[in-house]
């Protein structure tokens, strides 16, 4: 990105010919503008908050099992409760965001799940945690439909995978911050305050979202040049769509199958890797922060690099189809070595293998997330992402059941790591079968 893209665009709300003249004048200062990247940063911080809230339980797993008497199957069932509600929320919240708009839809979701996160502090039984995890899962389902829809509204196709990679890096920031912050809070004030403090951060984010977010066409900080750049792709004709009308399309199923196969692996990393390091390598709660930080720093690199590579290939003349699939293949191959993570005796070797796989997951995911906006009109994007997110959550329920029972009966992580190593190649093969070529869907009105 050159210096001109970073130059502030000093644009105030204007009307009539004065607005047009002054926006055209700003073109000389900032040919493509920069404000879309501020929106992208806002999405990244929203995703960071989302993953902080969902990972608190994983960081506190052993402490909560000790205090509240849960076994491995109980913990797996809590993850399933979260995933089931997340699946339902993906459909409901995705539909809501397409109807009420990104600004209001995301704001409602953030407020709801932040309150649910804070309410965990009042939990005292397995049943109360099931209810609270379900509420959290339902609200958190809004983050990706809202974020992907925002990227579709604010970025041309050639920048979408890069923008997605940046905001998706927030998942890793959240996963880095949580194991550093939560043990410190717990050691000083107890685990209940860990839920209160992390949950309350959502309302800080909400202030900035409501102040800064508008659609590009309505935003006073967007120059005419930047708006023209954002809309530089051929615009699809408007089609008022019903949710069920999306199901017959192979493109919908390709995205959903991909999410069903790879999302459970990320859930496994998020909810069980802290336990793996404590169980397999004898780390205490206050010791897991640095290894987890390393894993998710690598994940951040993978998220941005995967999005950058795809956008770079498009910029060098590759088709969208080739750019997305080449990048996803590279990422899928980089995951395979994780099958050896459970066999290594060195904690840092295990951390690096998991970190490589997590980075490759994020690169794969950044490109998978761009497929709905590559193929569907903007009004349908959040609903398609919601359908895929539901499929991913169902896969997450399945992995939670498998891991919970495997650990309860064998205490071994062999099976989960073997599943993780093979899932991405299977996902890419399924996508290739369903959509041999990525191209816009011809949608009929109705």
KOLFI-240823 format. One record per residue (C-alpha): z, x, y; residue in one letter. Coordinates in steps of 0.25 Angstrom, whole numbers, padded with zeros to 4 digits. Last residue first. Layout:
<site c3="Z" c1="X" c2="Y" res="a"/>
...
***
This chain:
<site c3="-0023" c1="-0153" c2="-0058" res="x"/>
<site c3="-0033" c1="-0143" c2="-0053" res="x"/>
<site c3="-0040" c1="-0134" c2="-0062" res="x"/>
<site c3="-0036" c1="-0120" c2="-0063" res="x"/>
<site c3="-0046" c1="-0109" c2="-0065" res="x"/>
<site c3="-0037" c1="-0097" c2="-0069" res="x"/>
<site c3="-0039" c1="-0084" c2="-0061" res="x"/>
<site c3="-0042" c1="-0072" c2="-0070" res="x"/>
<site c3="-0035" c1="-0063" c2="-0080" res="x"/>
<site c3="-0045" c1="-0060" c2="-0092" res="x"/>
<site c3="-0042" c1="-0061" c2="-0107" res="x"/>
<site c3="-0031" c1="-0071" c2="-0103" res="x"/>
<site c3="-0024" c1="-0077" c2="-0116" res="x"/>
<site c3="-0027" c1="-0065" c2="-0125" res="x"/>
<site c3="-0025" c1="-0055" c2="-0114" res="x"/>
<site c3="-0011" c1="-0061" c2="-0111" res="x"/>
<site c3="-0007" c1="-0061" c2="-0126" res="x"/>
<site c3="-0011" c1="-0046" c2="-0127" res="x"/>
<site c3="-0003" c1="-0043" c2="-0115" res="x"/>
<site c3="0010" c1="-0051" c2="-0120" res="x"/>
<site c3="0009" c1="-0044" c2="-0134" res="x"/>
<site c3="0008" c1="-0030" c2="-0127" res="x"/>
<site c3="0020" c1="-0034" c2="-0118" res="x"/>
<site c3="0029" c1="-0039" c2="-0130" res="x"/>
<site c3="0028" c1="-0027" c2="-0139" res="x"/>
<site c3="0039" c1="-0018" c2="-0133" res="x"/>
<site c3="0049" c1="-0029" c2="-0129" res="x"/>
<site c3="0049" c1="-0035" c2="-0143" res="x"/>
<site c3="0052" c1="-0021" c2="-0149" res="x"/>
<site c3="0063" c1="-0020" c2="-0139" res="x"/>
<site c3="0069" c1="-0033" c2="-0142" res="x"/>
<site c3="0069" c1="-0030" c2="-0158" res="x"/>
<site c3="0076" c1="-0017" c2="-0157" res="x"/>
<site c3="0087" c1="-0021" c2="-0148" res="x"/>
<site c3="0098" c1="-0021" c2="-0159" res="x"/>
<site c3="0112" c1="-0027" c2="-0160" res="x"/>
<site c3="0107" c1="-0033" c2="-0173" res="x"/>
<site c3="0112" c1="-0048" c2="-0173" res="x"/>
<site c3="0116" c1="-0051" c2="-0159" res="x"/>
<site c3="0106" c1="-0042" c2="-0153" res="x"/>
<site c3="0094" c1="-0048" c2="-0161" res="x"/>
<site c3="0100" c1="-0062" c2="-0158" res="x"/>
<site c3="0101" c1="-0060" c2="-0143" res="x"/>
<site c3="0087" c1="-0052" c2="-0142" res="x"/>
<site c3="0080" c1="-0063" c2="-0149" res="x"/>
<site c3="0086" c1="-0075" c2="-0141" res="x"/>
<site c3="0084" c1="-0067" c2="-0128" res="x"/>
<site c3="0069" c1="-0064" c2="-0132" res="x"/>
<site c3="0066" c1="-0078" c2="-0135" res="x"/>
<site c3="0072" c1="-0083" c2="-0122" res="x"/>
<site c3="0064" c1="-0072" c2="-0114" res="x"/>
<site c3="0051" c1="-0077" c2="-0121" res="x"/>
<site c3="0055" c1="-0091" c2="-0115" res="x"/>
<site c3="0057" c1="-0085" c2="-0102" res="x"/>
<site c3="0044" c1="-0078" c2="-0102" res="x"/>
<site c3="0037" c1="-0091" c2="-0105" res="x"/>
<site c3="0044" c1="-0098" c2="-0094" res="x"/>
<site c3="0040" c1="-0087" c2="-0085" res="x"/>
<site c3="0025" c1="-0089" c2="-0089" res="x"/>
<site c3="0026" c1="-0103" c2="-0085" res="x"/>
<site c3="0033" c1="-0100" c2="-0072" res="x"/>
<site c3="0022" c1="-0089" c2="-0069" res="x"/>
<site c3="0012" c1="-0100" c2="-0071" res="x"/>
<site c3="0019" c1="-0110" c2="-0062" res="x"/>
<site c3="0021" c1="-0099" c2="-0051" res="x"/>
<site c3="0006" c1="-0096" c2="-0052" res="x"/>
<site c3="0001" c1="-0110" c2="-0051" res="x"/>
<site c3="0000" c1="-0111" c2="-0036" res="x"/>
<site c3="-0006" c1="-0097" c2="-0035" res="x"/>
<site c3="-0018" c1="-0100" c2="-0043" res="x"/>
<site c3="-0018" c1="-0094" c2="-0057" res="x"/>
<site c3="-0023" c1="-0081" c2="-0064" res="x"/>
<site c3="-0019" c1="-0069" c2="-0056" res="x"/>
<site c3="-0007" c1="-0076" c2="-0051" res="x"/>
<site c3="-0002" c1="-0080" c2="-0065" res="x"/>
<site c3="-0006" c1="-0066" c2="-0070" res="x"/>
<site c3="0002" c1="-0058" c2="-0060" res="x"/>
<site c3="0015" c1="-0060" c2="-0068" res="x"/>
<site c3="0009" c1="-0053" c2="-0080" res="x"/>
<site c3="0006" c1="-0041" c2="-0071" res="x"/>
<site c3="0020" c1="-0039" c2="-0066" res="x"/>
<site c3="0025" c1="-0042" c2="-0080" res="x"/>
<site c3="0017" c1="-0030" c2="-0086" res="x"/>
<site c3="0023" c1="-0021" c2="-0075" res="x"/>
<site c3="0037" c1="-0026" c2="-0077" res="x"/>
<site c3="0036" c1="-0025" c2="-0092" res="x"/>
<site c3="0031" c1="-0011" c2="-0091" res="x"/>
<site c3="0043" c1="-0007" c2="-0082" res="x"/>
<site c3="0052" c1="-0014" c2="-0092" res="x"/>
<site c3="0046" c1="-0006" c2="-0104" res="x"/>
<site c3="0047" c1="0007" c2="-0097" res="x"/>
<site c3="0062" c1="0004" c2="-0093" res="x"/>
<site c3="0065" c1="0000" c2="-0107" res="x"/>
<site c3="0060" c1="0013" c2="-0112" res="x"/>
<site c3="0067" c1="0021" c2="-0101" res="x"/>
<site c3="0080" c1="0014" c2="-0103" res="x"/>
<site c3="0079" c1="0017" c2="-0118" res="x"/>
<site c3="0076" c1="0031" c2="-0116" res="x"/>
<site c3="0088" c1="0031" c2="-0106" res="x"/>
<site c3="0098" c1="0026" c2="-0116" res="x"/>
<site c3="0094" c1="0036" c2="-0126" res="x"/>
<site c3="0095" c1="0032" c2="-0141" res="x"/>
<site c3="0081" c1="0026" c2="-0141" res="x"/>
<site c3="0079" c1="0016" c2="-0152" res="x"/>
<site c3="0080" c1="0003" c2="-0143" res="x"/>
<site c3="0070" c1="0008" c2="-0133" res="x"/>
<site c3="0059" c1="0011" c2="-0143" res="x"/>
<site c3="0052" c1="-0003" c2="-0142" res="x"/>
<site c3="0052" c1="0000" c2="-0127" res="x"/>
<site c3="0040" c1="0009" c2="-0130" res="x"/>
<site c3="0031" c1="-0003" c2="-0129" res="x"/>
<site c3="0033" c1="-0007" c2="-0115" res="x"/>
<site c3="0023" c1="0003" c2="-0109" res="x"/>
<site c3="0012" c1="-0003" c2="-0117" res="x"/>
<site c3="0014" c1="-0017" c2="-0111" res="x"/>
<site c3="0014" c1="-0011" c2="-0097" res="x"/>
<site c3="0000" c1="-0004" c2="-0099" res="x"/>
<site c3="-0005" c1="-0017" c2="-0105" res="x"/>
<site c3="0000" c1="-0025" c2="-0093" res="x"/>
<site c3="-0007" c1="-0016" c2="-0083" res="x"/>
<site c3="-0020" c1="-0016" c2="-0090" res="x"/>
<site c3="-0019" c1="-0032" c2="-0091" res="x"/>
<site c3="-0016" c1="-0034" c2="-0076" res="x"/>
<site c3="-0027" c1="-0024" c2="-0071" res="x"/>
<site c3="-0037" c1="-0029" c2="-0081" res="x"/>
<site c3="-0036" c1="-0044" c2="-0078" res="x"/>
<site c3="-0035" c1="-0042" c2="-0063" res="x"/>
<site c3="-0048" c1="-0034" c2="-0063" res="x"/>
<site c3="-0048" c1="-0019" c2="-0061" res="x"/>
<site c3="-0054" c1="-0014" c2="-0048" res="x"/>
<site c3="-0044" c1="-0003" c2="-0043" res="x"/>
<site c3="-0036" c1="-0013" c2="-0036" res="x"/>
<site c3="-0034" c1="-0022" c2="-0048" res="x"/>
<site c3="-0029" c1="-0009" c2="-0056" res="x"/>
<site c3="-0019" c1="-0006" c2="-0044" res="x"/>
<site c3="-0014" c1="-0021" c2="-0045" res="x"/>
<site c3="-0011" c1="-0019" c2="-0060" res="x"/>
<site c3="-0005" c1="-0006" c2="-0058" res="x"/>
<site c3="0004" c1="-0010" c2="-0046" res="x"/>
<site c3="0009" c1="-0022" c2="-0054" res="x"/>
<site c3="0013" c1="-0013" c2="-0066" res="x"/>
<site c3="0018" c1="-0002" c2="-0057" res="x"/>
<site c3="0027" c1="-0012" c2="-0049" res="x"/>
<site c3="0033" c1="-0018" c2="-0061" res="x"/>
<site c3="0034" c1="-0005" c2="-0069" res="x"/>
<site c3="0041" c1="0002" c2="-0058" res="x"/>
<site c3="0051" c1="-0009" c2="-0057" res="x"/>
<site c3="0053" c1="-0008" c2="-0072" res="x"/>
<site c3="0056" c1="0006" c2="-0071" res="x"/>
<site c3="0067" c1="0003" c2="-0061" res="x"/>
<site c3="0071" c1="-0008" c2="-0071" res="x"/>
<site c3="0074" c1="0002" c2="-0082" res="x"/>
<site c3="0080" c1="0012" c2="-0073" res="x"/>
<site c3="0090" c1="0002" c2="-0067" res="x"/>
<site c3="0094" c1="-0003" c2="-0081" res="x"/>
<site c3="0098" c1="0011" c2="-0085" res="x"/>
<site c3="0105" c1="0013" c2="-0072" res="x"/>
<site c3="0113" c1="0000" c2="-0072" res="x"/>
<site c3="0118" c1="0000" c2="-0087" res="x"/>
<site c3="0130" c1="0009" c2="-0084" res="x"/>
<site c3="0139" c1="0000" c2="-0078" res="x"/>
<site c3="0138" c1="-0010" c2="-0089" res="x"/>
<site c3="0141" c1="0001" c2="-0100" res="x"/>
<site c3="0130" c1="0008" c2="-0107" res="x"/>
<site c3="0131" c1="0010" c2="-0122" res="x"/>
<site c3="0117" c1="0013" c2="-0125" res="x"/>
<site c3="0113" c1="0002" c2="-0135" res="x"/>
<site c3="0122" c1="-0009" c2="-0130" res="x"/>
<site c3="0123" c1="-0006" c2="-0115" res="x"/>
<site c3="0108" c1="-0002" c2="-0114" res="x"/>
<site c3="0104" c1="-0014" c2="-0123" res="x"/>
<site c3="0113" c1="-0023" c2="-0115" res="x"/>
<site c3="0107" c1="-0019" c2="-0102" res="x"/>
<site c3="0093" c1="-0021" c2="-0108" res="x"/>
<site c3="0096" c1="-0035" c2="-0113" res="x"/>
<site c3="0094" c1="-0045" c2="-0102" res="x"/>
<site c3="0084" c1="-0039" c2="-0093" res="x"/>
<site c3="0076" c1="-0031" c2="-0104" res="x"/>
<site c3="0076" c1="-0043" c2="-0113" res="x"/>
<site c3="0071" c1="-0052" c2="-0102" res="x"/>
<site c3="0060" c1="-0042" c2="-0099" res="x"/>
<site c3="0056" c1="-0043" c2="-0113" res="x"/>
<site c3="0056" c1="-0058" c2="-0113" res="x"/>
<site c3="0047" c1="-0058" c2="-0101" res="x"/>
<site c3="0036" c1="-0051" c2="-0109" res="x"/>
<site c3="0031" c1="-0060" c2="-0120" res="x"/>
<site c3="0033" c1="-0074" c2="-0114" res="x"/>
<site c3="0028" c1="-0069" c2="-0100" res="x"/>
<site c3="0015" c1="-0064" c2="-0106" res="x"/>
<site c3="0014" c1="-0077" c2="-0114" res="x"/>
<site c3="0016" c1="-0085" c2="-0101" res="x"/>
<site c3="0006" c1="-0077" c2="-0093" res="x"/>
<site c3="-0005" c1="-0079" c2="-0104" res="x"/>
<site c3="-0001" c1="-0093" c2="-0105" res="x"/>
<site c3="-0004" c1="-0096" c2="-0091" res="x"/>
<site c3="-0017" c1="-0089" c2="-0092" res="x"/>
<site c3="-0021" c1="-0097" c2="-0104" res="x"/>
<site c3="-0021" c1="-0109" c2="-0095" res="x"/>
<site c3="-0017" c1="-0122" c2="-0102" res="x"/>
<site c3="-0003" c1="-0121" c2="-0096" res="x"/>
<site c3="-0006" c1="-0121" c2="-0081" res="x"/>
<site c3="-0009" c1="-0136" c2="-0080" res="x"/>
<site c3="0005" c1="-0139" c2="-0085" res="x"/>
<site c3="0011" c1="-0134" c2="-0071" res="x"/>
<site c3="0002" c1="-0143" c2="-0063" res="x"/>
<site c3="-0008" c1="-0137" c2="-0053" res="x"/>
<site c3="-0013" c1="-0140" c2="-0040" res="x"/>
<site c3="-0025" c1="-0130" c2="-0039" res="x"/>
<site c3="-0028" c1="-0123" c2="-0026" res="x"/>
<site c3="-0041" c1="-0115" c2="-0027" res="x"/>
<site c3="-0039" c1="-0100" c2="-0031" res="x"/>
<site c3="-0039" c1="-0090" c2="-0019" res="x"/>
<site c3="-0048" c1="-0078" c2="-0021" res="x"/>
<site c3="-0039" c1="-0066" c2="-0019" res="x"/>
<site c3="-0037" c1="-0061" c2="-0004" res="x"/>
<site c3="-0026" c1="-0071" c2="-0001" res="x"/>
<site c3="-0015" c1="-0060" c2="0000" res="x"/>
<site c3="-0025" c1="-0052" c2="0008" res="x"/>
<site c3="-0029" c1="-0063" c2="0017" res="x"/>
<site c3="-0014" c1="-0066" c2="0019" res="x"/>
<site c3="-0011" c1="-0051" c2="0022" res="x"/>
<site c3="-0023" c1="-0051" c2="0032" res="x"/>
<site c3="-0018" c1="-0063" c2="0039" res="x"/>
<site c3="-0004" c1="-0057" c2="0040" res="x"/>
<site c3="0008" c1="-0062" c2="0033" res="x"/>
<site c3="0021" c1="-0062" c2="0040" res="x"/>
<site c3="0020" c1="-0076" c2="0045" res="x"/>
<site c3="0019" c1="-0081" c2="0031" res="x"/>
<site c3="0013" c1="-0095" c2="0029" res="x"/>
<site c3="0000" c1="-0090" c2="0022" res="x"/>
<site c3="0008" c1="-0080" c2="0014" res="x"/>
<site c3="0018" c1="-0090" c2="0008" res="x"/>
<site c3="0031" c1="-0089" c2="0014" res="x"/>
<site c3="0043" c1="-0080" c2="0010" res="x"/>
<site c3="0051" c1="-0071" c2="0020" res="x"/>
<site c3="0063" c1="-0079" c2="0025" res="x"/>
<site c3="0065" c1="-0088" c2="0012" res="x"/>
<site c3="0064" c1="-0076" c2="0003" res="x"/>
<site c3="0073" c1="-0067" c2="0012" res="x"/>
<site c3="0084" c1="-0077" c2="0011" res="x"/>
<site c3="0082" c1="-0080" c2="-0004" res="x"/>
<site c3="0084" c1="-0065" c2="-0007" res="x"/>
<site c3="0098" c1="-0066" c2="-0001" res="x"/>
<site c3="0101" c1="-0078" c2="-0009" res="x"/>
<site c3="0097" c1="-0072" c2="-0022" res="x"/>
<site c3="0107" c1="-0061" c2="-0020" res="x"/>
<site c3="0118" c1="-0071" c2="-0023" res="x"/>
<site c3="0114" c1="-0070" c2="-0038" res="x"/>
<site c3="0117" c1="-0055" c2="-0039" res="x"/>
<site c3="0131" c1="-0057" c2="-0032" res="x"/>
<site c3="0136" c1="-0069" c2="-0040" res="x"/>
<site c3="0131" c1="-0064" c2="-0054" res="x"/>
<site c3="0137" c1="-0051" c2="-0052" res="x"/>
<site c3="0150" c1="-0057" c2="-0047" res="x"/>
<site c3="0152" c1="-0064" c2="-0060" res="x"/>
<site c3="0151" c1="-0050" c2="-0067" res="x"/>
<site c3="0164" c1="-0045" c2="-0061" res="x"/>
<site c3="0168" c1="-0040" c2="-0047" res="x"/>
<site c3="0167" c1="-0025" c2="-0047" res="x"/>
<site c3="0162" c1="-0021" c2="-0061" res="x"/>
<site c3="0153" c1="-0033" c2="-0061" res="x"/>
<site c3="0147" c1="-0030" c2="-0047" res="x"/>
<site c3="0143" c1="-0016" c2="-0052" res="x"/>
<site c3="0138" c1="-0020" c2="-0065" res="x"/>
<site c3="0129" c1="-0031" c2="-0058" res="x"/>
<site c3="0123" c1="-0021" c2="-0048" res="x"/>
<site c3="0117" c1="-0010" c2="-0056" res="x"/>
<site c3="0113" c1="-0019" c2="-0068" res="x"/>
<site c3="0107" c1="-0029" c2="-0058" res="x"/>
<site c3="0100" c1="-0020" c2="-0048" res="x"/>
<site c3="0090" c1="-0014" c2="-0058" res="x"/>
<site c3="0086" c1="-0027" c2="-0065" res="x"/>
<site c3="0084" c1="-0034" c2="-0052" res="x"/>
<site c3="0075" c1="-0022" c2="-0047" res="x"/>
<site c3="0068" c1="-0024" c2="-0060" res="x"/>
<site c3="0065" c1="-0039" c2="-0058" res="x"/>
<site c3="0061" c1="-0035" c2="-0044" res="x"/>
<site c3="0050" c1="-0027" c2="-0049" res="x"/>
<site c3="0043" c1="-0040" c2="-0052" res="x"/>
<site c3="0041" c1="-0041" c2="-0036" res="x"/>
<site c3="0034" c1="-0028" c2="-0036" res="x"/>
<site c3="0026" c1="-0030" c2="-0049" res="x"/>
<site c3="0022" c1="-0044" c2="-0044" res="x"/>
<site c3="0017" c1="-0038" c2="-0031" res="x"/>
<site c3="0009" c1="-0028" c2="-0039" res="x"/>
<site c3="0003" c1="-0038" c2="-0048" res="x"/>
<site c3="0000" c1="-0047" c2="-0036" res="x"/>
<site c3="-0007" c1="-0037" c2="-0028" res="x"/>
<site c3="-0022" c1="-0038" c2="-0033" res="x"/>
<site c3="-0020" c1="-0053" c2="-0034" res="x"/>
<site c3="-0017" c1="-0055" c2="-0019" res="x"/>
<site c3="-0003" c1="-0057" c2="-0015" res="x"/>
<site c3="0006" c1="-0067" c2="-0008" res="x"/>
<site c3="0004" c1="-0080" c2="-0015" res="x"/>
<site c3="0002" c1="-0075" c2="-0029" res="x"/>
<site c3="0014" c1="-0065" c2="-0027" res="x"/>
<site c3="0023" c1="-0077" c2="-0022" res="x"/>
<site c3="0019" c1="-0085" c2="-0035" res="x"/>
<site c3="0023" c1="-0073" c2="-0043" res="x"/>
<site c3="0036" c1="-0073" c2="-0036" res="x"/>
<site c3="0039" c1="-0087" c2="-0037" res="x"/>
<site c3="0036" c1="-0089" c2="-0052" res="x"/>
<site c3="0043" c1="-0076" c2="-0054" res="x"/>
<site c3="0057" c1="-0079" c2="-0048" res="x"/>
<site c3="0058" c1="-0094" c2="-0051" res="x"/>
<site c3="0063" c1="-0092" c2="-0065" res="x"/>
<site c3="0076" c1="-0087" c2="-0059" res="x"/>
<site c3="0081" c1="-0101" c2="-0056" res="x"/>
<site c3="0080" c1="-0106" c2="-0071" res="x"/>
<site c3="0085" c1="-0093" c2="-0076" res="x"/>
<site c3="0097" c1="-0093" c2="-0067" res="x"/>
<site c3="0101" c1="-0108" c2="-0071" res="x"/>
<site c3="0099" c1="-0105" c2="-0086" res="x"/>
<site c3="0108" c1="-0092" c2="-0084" res="x"/>
<site c3="0119" c1="-0101" c2="-0077" res="x"/>
<site c3="0119" c1="-0112" c2="-0088" res="x"/>
<site c3="0119" c1="-0102" c2="-0100" res="x"/>
<site c3="0130" c1="-0094" c2="-0092" res="x"/>
<site c3="0138" c1="-0106" c2="-0091" res="x"/>
<site c3="0137" c1="-0109" c2="-0106" res="x"/>
<site c3="0141" c1="-0094" c2="-0110" res="x"/>
<site c3="0154" c1="-0096" c2="-0102" res="x"/>
<site c3="0160" c1="-0091" c2="-0089" res="x"/>
<site c3="0148" c1="-0092" c2="-0078" res="x"/>
<site c3="0153" c1="-0093" c2="-0064" res="x"/>
<site c3="0146" c1="-0080" c2="-0060" res="x"/>
<site c3="0134" c1="-0085" c2="-0066" res="x"/>
<site c3="0133" c1="-0094" c2="-0054" res="x"/>
<site c3="0127" c1="-0083" c2="-0045" res="x"/>
<site c3="0115" c1="-0082" c2="-0054" res="x"/>
<site c3="0113" c1="-0097" c2="-0053" res="x"/>
<site c3="0114" c1="-0097" c2="-0038" res="x"/>
<site c3="0103" c1="-0086" c2="-0038" res="x"/>
<site c3="0094" c1="-0093" c2="-0048" res="x"/>
<site c3="0094" c1="-0106" c2="-0039" res="x"/>
<site c3="0092" c1="-0099" c2="-0025" res="x"/>
<site c3="0081" c1="-0090" c2="-0031" res="x"/>
<site c3="0074" c1="-0102" c2="-0037" res="x"/>
<site c3="0074" c1="-0110" c2="-0024" res="x"/>
<site c3="0069" c1="-0098" c2="-0016" res="x"/>
<site c3="0058" c1="-0096" c2="-0025" res="x"/>
<site c3="0053" c1="-0110" c2="-0025" res="x"/>
<site c3="0055" c1="-0111" c2="-0010" res="x"/>
<site c3="0046" c1="-0099" c2="-0006" res="x"/>
<site c3="0036" c1="-0100" c2="-0018" res="x"/>
<site c3="0032" c1="-0114" c2="-0016" res="x"/>
<site c3="0037" c1="-0128" c2="-0020" res="x"/>
<site c3="0027" c1="-0131" c2="-0031" res="x"/>
<site c3="0023" c1="-0118" c2="-0037" res="x"/>
<site c3="0038" c1="-0114" c2="-0036" res="x"/>
<site c3="0043" c1="-0126" c2="-0043" res="x"/>
<site c3="0033" c1="-0124" c2="-0055" res="x"/>
<site c3="0038" c1="-0110" c2="-0056" res="x"/>
<site c3="0052" c1="-0115" c2="-0055" res="x"/>
<site c3="0051" c1="-0125" c2="-0066" res="x"/>
<site c3="0043" c1="-0117" c2="-0076" res="x"/>
<site c3="0050" c1="-0104" c2="-0074" res="x"/>
<site c3="0063" c1="-0111" c2="-0073" res="x"/>
<site c3="0062" c1="-0117" c2="-0087" res="x"/>
<site c3="0059" c1="-0103" c2="-0093" res="x"/>
<site c3="0070" c1="-0097" c2="-0084" res="x"/>
<site c3="0080" c1="-0107" c2="-0090" res="x"/>
<site c3="0076" c1="-0103" c2="-0104" res="x"/>
<site c3="0077" c1="-0089" c2="-0100" res="x"/>
<site c3="0091" c1="-0090" c2="-0094" res="x"/>
<site c3="0096" c1="-0098" c2="-0106" res="x"/>
<site c3="0089" c1="-0088" c2="-0116" res="x"/>
<site c3="0097" c1="-0076" c2="-0109" res="x"/>
<site c3="0110" c1="-0084" c2="-0110" res="x"/>
<site c3="0106" c1="-0086" c2="-0125" res="x"/>
<site c3="0104" c1="-0071" c2="-0127" res="x"/>
<site c3="0118" c1="-0068" c2="-0121" res="x"/>
<site c3="0124" c1="-0078" c2="-0131" res="x"/>
<site c3="0116" c1="-0072" c2="-0142" res="x"/>
<site c3="0122" c1="-0058" c2="-0139" res="x"/>
<site c3="0136" c1="-0063" c2="-0138" res="x"/>
<site c3="0143" c1="-0069" c2="-0126" res="x"/>
<site c3="0159" c1="-0068" c2="-0124" res="x"/>
<site c3="0160" c1="-0071" c2="-0109" res="x"/>
<site c3="0166" c1="-0058" c2="-0104" res="x"/>
<site c3="0160" c1="-0048" c2="-0115" res="x"/>
<site c3="0146" c1="-0055" c2="-0115" res="x"/>
<site c3="0147" c1="-0055" c2="-0100" res="x"/>
<site c3="0150" c1="-0041" c2="-0099" res="x"/>
<site c3="0139" c1="-0037" c2="-0109" res="x"/>
<site c3="0128" c1="-0045" c2="-0103" res="x"/>
<site c3="0132" c1="-0042" c2="-0088" res="x"/>
<site c3="0119" c1="-0034" c2="-0086" res="x"/>
<site c3="0111" c1="-0045" c2="-0093" res="x"/>
<site c3="0117" c1="-0056" c2="-0086" res="x"/>
<site c3="0114" c1="-0050" c2="-0072" res="x"/>
<site c3="0100" c1="-0048" c2="-0076" res="x"/>
<site c3="0095" c1="-0062" c2="-0072" res="x"/>
<site c3="0101" c1="-0062" c2="-0058" res="x"/>
<site c3="0096" c1="-0048" c2="-0055" res="x"/>
<site c3="0082" c1="-0052" c2="-0060" res="x"/>
<site c3="0081" c1="-0063" c2="-0050" res="x"/>
<site c3="0086" c1="-0055" c2="-0038" res="x"/>
<site c3="0075" c1="-0044" c2="-0041" res="x"/>
<site c3="0065" c1="-0055" c2="-0042" res="x"/>
<site c3="0068" c1="-0060" c2="-0029" res="x"/>
<site c3="0068" c1="-0045" c2="-0023" res="x"/>
<site c3="0054" c1="-0043" c2="-0029" res="x"/>
<site c3="0049" c1="-0056" c2="-0023" res="x"/>
<site c3="0054" c1="-0052" c2="-0009" res="x"/>
<site c3="0047" c1="-0039" c2="-0011" res="x"/>
<site c3="0034" c1="-0046" c2="-0014" res="x"/>
<site c3="0036" c1="-0055" c2="-0001" res="x"/>
<site c3="0037" c1="-0042" c2="0007" res="x"/>
<site c3="0025" c1="-0037" c2="0000" res="x"/>
<site c3="0017" c1="-0049" c2="0004" res="x"/>
<site c3="0021" c1="-0045" c2="0019" res="x"/>
<site c3="0012" c1="-0033" c2="0018" res="x"/>
<site c3="-0001" c1="-0036" c2="0026" res="x"/>
<site c3="-0015" c1="-0033" c2="0021" res="x"/>
<site c3="-0022" c1="-0027" c2="0033" res="x"/>
<site c3="-0008" c1="-0024" c2="0041" res="x"/>
<site c3="-0010" c1="-0019" c2="0055" res="x"/>
<site c3="-0025" c1="-0023" c2="0057" res="x"/>
<site c3="-0022" c1="-0036" c2="0050" res="x"/>
<site c3="-0011" c1="-0039" c2="0060" res="x"/>
<site c3="-0022" c1="-0043" c2="0070" res="x"/>
<site c3="-0028" c1="-0053" c2="0061" res="x"/>
<site c3="-0014" c1="-0060" c2="0060" res="x"/>
<site c3="-0013" c1="-0059" c2="0075" res="x"/>
<site c3="-0026" c1="-0066" c2="0077" res="x"/>
<site c3="-0024" c1="-0077" c2="0066" res="x"/>
<site c3="-0010" c1="-0080" c2="0071" res="x"/>
<site c3="-0015" c1="-0081" c2="0086" res="x"/>
<site c3="-0026" c1="-0090" c2="0081" res="x"/>
<site c3="-0017" c1="-0101" c2="0076" res="x"/>
<site c3="-0002" c1="-0098" c2="0072" res="x"/>
<site c3="0007" c1="-0087" c2="0071" res="x"/>
<site c3="0020" c1="-0083" c2="0063" res="x"/>
<site c3="0023" c1="-0068" c2="0066" res="x"/>
<site c3="0015" c1="-0056" c2="0060" res="x"/>
<site c3="0020" c1="-0042" c2="0062" res="x"/>
<site c3="0014" c1="-0036" c2="0049" res="x"/>
<site c3="0022" c1="-0024" c2="0045" res="x"/>
<site c3="0014" c1="-0012" c2="0040" res="x"/>
<site c3="0016" c1="-0010" c2="0025" res="x"/>
<site c3="0001" c1="-0014" c2="0021" res="x"/>
<site c3="-0004" c1="-0005" c2="0032" res="x"/>
<site c3="0004" c1="0007" c2="0026" res="x"/>
<site c3="-0004" c1="0006" c2="0013" res="x"/>
<site c3="0000" c1="0000" c2="0000" res="x"/>
***
